Structures are given as structure tokens and as C-alpha cells.
């Protein structure tokens, strides 16, 4: 399937997701190619008269939301987010996710955890029997002693851990941190791994989103599928 065809599936999933957004809601706005379609679709609803406010998970999303006419809430507020909508890099049969391919995993997890309902959008190629393998696990770490932190991650996961770079320089998150990508063959116990990684000094957050999904919307060549999960 071509890139444009996959993009169409992402857009279809996004259009289905925005049906869950009602007038007056506060919406967590995800980051990435699928979430971009969602933000644009919400902008169309705003133009049609819907009142809503957004909490963006990145500067990129904030800029797009403003362009689309969506009112944004101050990032320092104690939000009452009704729905957060975001994409994922991988999703397993238990609706656990790997996120962070775009580097916004920290804000994305904060917003997802703050929302009453978390809706995840993917095209069908993101569904996997087990997390890992074809996609590395992003882990946000503080710059101080990051090499030692990476060594601890390697020791725990028995995997190759690589500092993420962009244009030949270390990739910096919006919080000023670094991201290391752990190349694991498979993640059989994502909850246990998430807990163990967060015990390592220097780890800020991981791209494992375990037990957080309420609704999964999948764009497939045969149409969109909607699956309900139970957030743990």
C-alpha cells in the first residue's frame, strides 16, 4: 500500500475519532501524522460553530491548532481534559502502545493520563502481535550522565540503545531532554518493563503506554474499526 493510501486510512480514523468530541469539551491534541488529521478535522468543527478548547502535546500541534482556529489552554493550568486523541507507533492485542517516534512522548503521556478518555488512532500496519521488533522503544532521559543511563537501560533490556540524533546533532525534546531508542526484539511484559525503566535514575519517561487506551480506532482498507478497551 502506498504512503498516500496509508495517509487516507489515517484520515478516516481521525474523522471517526472526532465524532466523540462534543460541544464545550476540552480535548488533548496528540502529535504526529495521524493526529494532524484529527486537529484539522476539529478545526472544521470549530469553523462550523462548535466550542472546544485544546491542550496540545507539542509546539508543532499547538501551531497547527492555532492555524485551525482552536482555542488553546495555558499549559500550566490544572486541566480537566474530557478526551485526548493521539496516534501510536505500535499497538498490541491488549491495546498497549509504543509512542514517541516524533519525540513528544512526555507531553503525550501527561495529557493521556489527565484525560477522562484516551482515544488512539492508527492505520492497520501499526497493529502488531507483540510490541518491539520493527520499532524501537523511545526513552526520554536527562542530558546529565545520559551515557550511564543508556548503559543501565542496555543492562536491563539486553538490547542495543542508541542516542537519537537529528541533522547530525542529539535530538532535544521540548523539555530539553534527550531520547535514546532501545531496539528490543520483543516486549512480552510491557507493564513490568515500564516500571523497571522508570526506576533507572536519569530516565524521565518511556514510550510504553500500558493500560491507558480506552478506544482504539483502526483505519483499514475495508473501513475503520472501533475497539473498546478497559483502562487499567
VMD Tcl script that draws the C-alpha trace (Angstrom):
set ca {
  {0.00 0.00 0.00}
  {1.34 3.44 -0.93}
  {2.10 6.24 1.52}
  {-0.82 8.26 0.21}
  {-3.16 5.29 0.67}
  {-2.00 4.85 4.27}
  {-2.47 8.57 4.84}
  {-6.05 8.18 3.68}
  {-6.60 5.44 6.25}
  {-5.15 7.68 8.97}
  {-7.51 10.46 7.93}
  {-10.50 8.11 8.01}
  {-9.60 7.04 11.55}
  {-9.21 10.68 12.59}
  {-12.61 11.62 11.20}
  {-14.18 8.77 13.16}
  {-12.43 9.91 16.34}
  {-13.65 13.50 16.23}
  {-17.24 12.18 16.33}
  {-16.56 11.57 20.03}
  {-15.87 15.28 20.62}
  {-18.89 17.22 21.84}
  {-19.56 20.93 22.22}
  {-17.78 22.52 25.18}
  {-15.19 19.77 25.65}
  {-11.52 20.18 26.48}
  {-9.54 17.99 24.10}
  {-5.98 16.69 24.40}
  {-4.38 17.12 20.98}
  {-1.82 14.49 20.02}
  {1.25 14.82 17.84}
  {2.19 13.08 14.59}
  {0.89 12.37 11.11}
  {-2.38 10.77 12.25}
  {-3.06 13.35 14.95}
  {-2.54 16.09 12.36}
  {-5.65 14.90 10.51}
  {-7.56 14.94 13.80}
  {-6.58 18.54 14.57}
  {-7.58 19.68 11.08}
  {-10.94 17.89 11.42}
  {-11.55 19.53 14.80}
  {-10.76 22.88 13.22}
  {-13.54 22.27 10.71}
  {-15.93 21.61 13.59}
  {-14.88 24.87 15.23}
  {-15.50 26.75 11.98}
  {-18.96 25.16 11.89}
  {-19.73 26.60 15.33}
  {-18.53 24.01 17.85}
  {-16.99 25.38 21.04}
  {-13.99 23.47 22.31}
  {-10.56 24.09 23.82}
  {-7.38 22.14 23.23}
  {-4.32 21.05 25.19}
  {-1.52 20.45 22.63}
  {1.22 17.87 23.19}
  {3.87 19.70 21.16}
  {4.71 23.08 19.69}
  {4.02 21.62 16.25}
  {0.50 20.63 17.27}
  {-0.04 23.98 19.01}
  {0.87 25.87 15.85}
  {-1.46 23.75 13.71}
  {-4.32 24.07 16.22}
  {-4.00 27.85 16.29}
  {-3.96 27.92 12.50}
  {-7.18 25.87 12.53}
  {-8.88 28.26 14.96}
  {-8.79 26.02 18.04}
  {-8.50 27.91 21.33}
  {-5.65 26.53 23.44}
  {-5.46 26.29 27.22}
  {-2.47 27.56 29.15}
  {-0.05 24.68 29.67}
  {0.31 25.48 33.39}
  {-3.37 25.04 34.18}
  {-4.78 22.13 36.13}
  {-6.79 20.76 33.23}
  {-9.99 18.76 33.21}
  {-9.45 17.07 29.84}
  {-12.53 15.30 28.54}
  {-10.89 13.41 25.67}
  {-7.31 13.01 24.48}
  {-6.83 11.81 20.90}
  {-3.45 10.65 19.62}
  {-1.74 8.22 17.28}
  {0.67 5.40 18.10}
  {3.71 3.77 16.54}
  {2.68 0.26 17.60}
  {-0.32 -1.31 19.34}
  {-0.55 -4.87 20.65}
  {-3.67 -7.07 21.13}
  {-4.03 -5.81 24.72}
  {-4.11 -2.19 23.43}
  {-0.69 -1.39 24.90}
  {1.27 1.12 22.84}
  {4.69 2.27 21.82}
  {4.70 6.03 21.22}
  {7.40 8.65 20.88}
  {8.57 8.26 17.30}
  {8.11 12.00 16.98}
  {9.78 12.73 20.30}
  {6.72 14.14 22.15}
  {6.16 11.13 24.41}
  {6.46 13.00 27.74}
  {3.75 15.55 26.98}
  {1.66 12.90 25.26}
  {1.68 10.68 28.33}
  {0.90 13.57 30.70}
  {-2.10 14.54 28.58}
  {-3.30 10.95 28.12}
  {-3.09 10.36 31.88}
  {-5.02 13.57 32.57}
  {-7.89 12.74 30.21}
  {-11.15 11.08 31.18}
  {-10.99 9.14 27.89}
  {-7.99 8.33 25.70}
  {-8.67 7.56 22.04}
  {-5.88 6.07 19.95}
  {-5.78 6.30 16.14}
  {-3.71 4.03 13.91}
  {-3.64 2.61 10.43}
  {-3.73 -1.18 10.31}
  {0.03 -1.51 9.76}
  {0.65 -0.30 13.34}
  {-1.04 -3.36 14.86}
  {1.47 -5.99 15.96}
  {1.22 -9.33 17.83}
  {3.85 -8.13 20.32}
  {5.50 -4.75 20.89}
  {9.09 -4.17 19.79}
  {10.87 -5.77 16.87}
  {10.33 -3.48 13.91}
  {10.05 -0.32 16.03}
  {12.44 0.75 18.82}
  {11.24 1.87 22.23}
  {11.86 5.61 22.78}
  {13.01 6.57 26.27}
  {13.40 10.20 27.34}
  {16.45 10.81 29.53}
  {18.05 13.88 31.07}
  {21.27 15.02 29.36}
  {23.39 14.74 32.53}
  {25.04 11.33 32.53}
  {22.90 10.10 29.67}
  {25.57 7.60 28.62}
  {25.47 5.94 32.02}
  {21.68 5.93 31.91}
  {21.81 4.29 28.49}
  {24.19 1.66 29.84}
  {21.74 0.84 32.64}
  {18.94 0.55 30.08}
  {21.07 -1.79 27.97}
  {21.81 -3.91 31.02}
  {18.14 -4.14 31.95}
  {16.74 -4.79 28.48}
  {19.66 -6.71 26.94}
  {19.15 -4.53 23.87}
  {21.04 -2.04 21.72}
  {20.37 1.52 22.93}
  {21.06 4.38 20.51}
  {21.05 8.13 21.12}
  {18.55 9.75 18.76}
  {20.05 12.39 16.51}
  {18.65 14.93 14.08}
  {20.77 16.65 11.44}
  {23.92 15.20 12.98}
  {23.24 16.52 16.50}
  {21.49 14.98 19.52}
  {17.71 15.32 19.26}
  {16.38 17.60 22.00}
  {12.85 17.25 23.33}
  {10.74 20.30 24.12}
  {11.65 19.76 27.78}
  {15.35 19.97 26.85}
  {15.98 16.26 27.35}
  {17.43 13.56 25.09}
  {15.85 10.43 23.65}
  {17.51 7.05 23.44}
  {15.90 4.34 21.33}
  {16.08 0.79 22.68}
  {15.99 -1.88 19.99}
  {14.24 -4.80 21.64}
  {13.31 -7.94 19.71}
  {10.03 -8.21 21.63}
  {8.38 -6.78 24.74}
  {6.42 -9.60 26.35}
  {5.71 -7.83 29.64}
  {5.30 -4.12 28.83}
  {3.92 -3.14 32.25}
  {6.84 -4.68 34.12}
  {9.32 -3.13 31.70}
  {7.76 0.32 32.03}
  {8.04 0.15 35.83}
  {11.61 -1.15 35.75}
  {12.79 1.52 33.29}
  {11.30 4.28 35.41}
  {13.37 3.05 38.36}
  {16.59 3.91 36.50}
  {17.97 7.31 37.60}
  {18.03 9.67 34.63}
  {15.00 8.17 32.89}
  {12.30 10.83 32.57}
  {9.63 8.74 30.82}
  {9.24 5.83 28.44}
  {7.28 5.44 25.23}
  {5.36 2.49 26.68}
  {1.70 3.40 27.17}
  {0.36 0.47 29.17}
  {-3.29 0.15 30.16}
  {-4.11 3.70 29.05}
  {-6.19 3.13 25.91}
  {-9.98 3.46 26.16}
  {-10.86 3.32 22.46}
  {-8.74 2.16 19.52}
  {-9.74 3.28 16.04}
  {-8.02 1.48 13.17}
  {-8.03 2.59 9.56}
  {-8.09 -0.45 7.28}
  {-8.57 -0.97 3.53}
  {-12.07 -2.25 4.39}
  {-13.03 0.75 6.50}
  {-12.48 1.91 10.07}
  {-12.68 -0.45 13.01}
  {-13.52 0.74 16.53}
  {-12.43 -1.32 19.54}
  {-13.20 -0.60 23.18}
  {-10.58 -1.30 25.83}
  {-10.62 -1.09 29.60}
  {-8.12 1.34 31.02}
  {-6.29 -0.21 33.98}
}
mol new
graphics top color blue
foreach p $ca { graphics top sphere $p radius 0.5 }
foreach p [lrange $ca 0 end-1] q [lrange $ca 1 end] { graphics top cylinder $p $q radius 0.2 }
display resetview
